[in-house]
């Protein structure tokens, strides 16, 4: 599988992570070799990646007129890991496990934004269903500013069964919910091995996923709207976990 990644941060972080094969790199004519562009060229030369200048309209066609910022890279498909690999990473970490579970999240922008936060706060791995969920597409890589390239992500057949495996490894499961029975995010001790579950944009957590959670958390609200989007709610919760751990 081949992807065409676009955007300066996305391409730079892909080169930095070194997890994909980079087949070719294009930079639009007229783009100055400074800042992130200079970083990209330096990384490409160091890794012996072929790069060349091209007309901007050719890049427009390659990525269907998306905002590429004058940089496009032809790369191999995203390298997913598996649940065992993520569990191993969590066990080898010097810190308590912090994992992110996504229950059928489907919006690329929400997905990418949430992955960006996950990488920033030190999430050790992301677990999501292989069906009815957005995949790691070039749009997701761009929305995450390339953060997804540094994150281990596992696609699993059955999220509920994966939750049971996490519990068997003494990892608590906390689901974000807007229901009245959910506890306030700020009144629960989250300084423990934890997997945070974020539901889809429209339906939230599915029933079986909700029932397997050890605790349900909600974000207090005082305004007129009923909820935050998945990326914002997930980001707030991840930062609260990080704060409670003494960061």
C-alpha positions in Angstrom: 0.0 0.0 0.0 1.2 3.5 -0.9 0.2 6.8 0.8 0.8 10.3 -0.3 1.4 12.3 2.9 1.2 16.1 2.8 1.9 19.0 5.1 5.2 20.1 6.6 4.7 18.7 10.1 3.3 15.4 8.8 6.2 14.8 6.4 8.9 15.9 8.9 7.6 13.6 11.7 7.3 10.7 9.3 11.0 11.2 8.4 11.9 11.6 12.1 10.0 8.5 13.2 11.6 6.3 10.6 8.8 3.7 10.7 7.8 4.0 7.0 9.7 3.6 3.8 9.9 6.9 2.0 9.9 6.3 -1.8 10.0 9.9 -3.0 9.7 13.4 -1.7 8.5 16.5 -3.6 8.9 20.1 -2.6 7.2 22.9 -4.5 9.3 25.3 -6.5 9.6 28.6 -4.8 9.4 27.2 -1.2 12.3 28.5 0.7 14.7 26.1 2.4 14.3 27.3 6.0 12.5 26.2 9.1 10.6 22.9 8.7 11.5 22.7 5.0 15.2 22.8 5.9 14.6 20.1 8.5 12.8 17.9 5.9 15.6 18.3 3.3 18.2 17.5 6.0 16.4 14.4 7.2 15.8 13.3 3.6 19.5 13.6 2.7 20.6 11.9 5.8 18.3 8.9 5.0 19.2 9.0 1.3 15.6 9.7 0.3 15.2 11.0 -3.3 13.7 14.5 -3.3 13.0 17.0 -6.1 11.4 20.3 -6.8 8.2 20.3 -8.7 5.4 22.7 -9.8 2.8 23.4 -7.0 -0.1 22.4 -9.3 1.4 18.9 -9.6 1.3 18.6 -5.8 -2.3 19.9 -5.8 -3.3 17.0 -8.1 -1.3 14.4 -6.1 -3.2 15.1 -2.9 -6.5 16.3 -4.5 -6.0 20.0 -3.7 -5.6 19.5 0.0 -3.5 22.1 1.8 0.0 20.5 1.4 2.1 23.5 2.3 4.4 22.8 -0.6 5.5 19.3 0.6 4.3 15.8 -0.5 5.9 12.4 0.2 5.1 9.0 -1.3 5.4 6.5 1.5 4.5 2.9 2.5 1.3 2.3 4.4 1.0 3.0 8.1 2.7 0.3 10.3 0.1 -0.9 12.7 1.1 -2.9 15.7 -0.9 -5.5 17.6 -2.4 -5.7 21.1 0.5 -7.8 22.4 3.0 -5.2 21.3 1.1 -2.4 23.1 0.8 -4.5 26.3 4.6 -5.1 26.1 5.3 -1.4 25.7 3.1 -0.6 28.7 4.7 -3.2 30.9 8.2 -2.1 30.0 7.4 1.6 30.7 8.7 3.1 34.0 5.4 4.8 34.4 1.9 3.3 35.0 0.2 2.2 31.9 -1.7 4.9 30.0 -3.5 3.6 26.9 -6.2 5.2 24.7 -9.1 3.1 23.4 -11.3 4.5 20.6 -14.8 3.0 20.2 -15.7 3.5 16.5 -14.3 7.0 16.1 -15.0 7.9 12.5 -14.0 11.6 11.9 -10.4 12.0 10.6 -10.0 15.4 12.1 -11.2 14.3 15.6 -9.1 11.2 15.3 -6.0 13.1 14.3 -6.4 15.8 16.9 -6.9 13.3 19.7 -3.8 11.3 18.6 -1.8 14.5 18.7 -2.8 15.0 22.4 -2.2 11.4 23.1 1.4 11.6 21.9 2.1 14.8 23.8 1.0 13.4 27.2 2.8 10.1 26.7 0.1 7.6 25.8 1.9 4.3 25.3 -0.5 2.9 22.7 -3.8 3.3 21.0 -6.3 0.5 20.5 -9.3 0.7 18.1 -11.6 -1.7 16.2 -10.6 -2.6 12.7 -14.2 -2.1 11.5 -16.4 0.9 11.7 -13.5 3.1 12.6 -11.4 5.6 10.6 -8.0 4.3 9.6 -4.7 6.1 9.7 -5.0 8.0 6.4 -3.0 10.9 5.1 -5.7 13.2 6.4 -5.3 11.8 9.9 -1.5 12.1 9.7 -1.9 15.7 8.7 -4.5 16.5 11.4 -2.2 15.0 14.1 0.7 17.2 12.8 2.6 13.9 12.3 2.2 12.8 15.9 0.6 9.5 14.8 3.9 8.5 13.3 5.3 8.2 16.8 2.4 6.3 18.3 1.9 2.5 18.4 -1.7 1.8 17.1 -3.4 -1.6 17.1 -6.5 -2.5 15.1 -8.4 -5.3 16.9 -11.3 -7.4 15.8 -13.1 -7.2 19.1 -12.7 -4.2 21.3 -14.6 -5.7 24.2 -12.3 -8.8 24.3 -9.3 -6.5 24.2 -10.6 -4.6 27.2 -10.8 -7.9 29.1 -7.2 -8.6 28.2 -6.2 -5.2 29.6 -8.0 -6.0 32.8 -6.2 -9.3 33.1 -3.0 -7.2 33.1 -4.3 -5.1 36.0 -5.2 -2.1 33.8 -8.3 -0.2 34.8 -10.8 0.8 32.1 -12.3 4.3 32.3 -15.0 5.3 29.7 -15.9 8.9 28.9 -19.7 9.3 29.1 -22.3 12.0 29.4 -24.7 9.9 31.5 -25.8 11.0 34.9 -24.4 8.0 36.6 -20.9 8.9 35.4 -18.6 10.5 37.9 -16.9 13.8 37.5 -13.5 13.6 35.9 -12.1 15.8 38.7 -13.4 13.7 41.6 -11.8 10.4 40.7 -8.3 9.2 41.5 -6.8 8.3 38.1 -3.3 7.8 39.2 -3.2 4.1 38.3 -2.6 1.8 35.2 -5.4 3.1 33.0 -7.0 2.8 29.6 -9.2 5.7 28.7 -12.1 4.9 26.3 -13.5 7.6 24.0 -16.6 6.8 22.0 -17.8 7.9 18.5 -18.9 11.4 17.7 -22.6 10.7 17.5 -23.4 7.6 19.7 -20.7 7.7 22.3 -19.7 4.3 23.8 -21.5 1.2 22.6 -23.5 -0.7 25.2 -21.1 -3.6 25.6 -18.1 -1.4 25.7 -19.7 0.8 28.4 -20.6 -2.2 30.5 -17.0 -3.5 30.5 -15.7 -0.2 31.8 -14.6 -0.2 35.5 -15.7 3.4 35.9 -17.5 6.0 33.8 -16.3 9.6 33.7 -18.0 12.8 32.6 -16.7 16.3 32.1 -18.6 18.9 34.2 -20.3 21.5 32.0 -22.1 24.8 32.7 -22.9 26.2 29.3 -25.9 25.7 27.0 -24.5 22.9 24.7 -24.8 19.3 25.8 -21.3 17.9 25.0 -17.9 18.5 23.6 -16.6 16.7 20.5 -14.6 13.5 21.0 -11.2 15.1 20.4 -11.7 17.9 22.9 -13.3 15.7 25.6 -10.6 13.1 25.2 -7.8 15.7 25.3 -9.2 17.2 28.6 -9.4 13.7 30.2 -5.9 12.8 29.1 -4.4 16.0 30.5 -6.2 15.4 33.8 -4.7 11.9 34.0 -1.3 13.4 33.3 -1.8 16.2 35.9 -2.8 13.7 38.6 0.4 11.8 37.9 2.3 14.7 39.2 3.5 16.2 35.9 
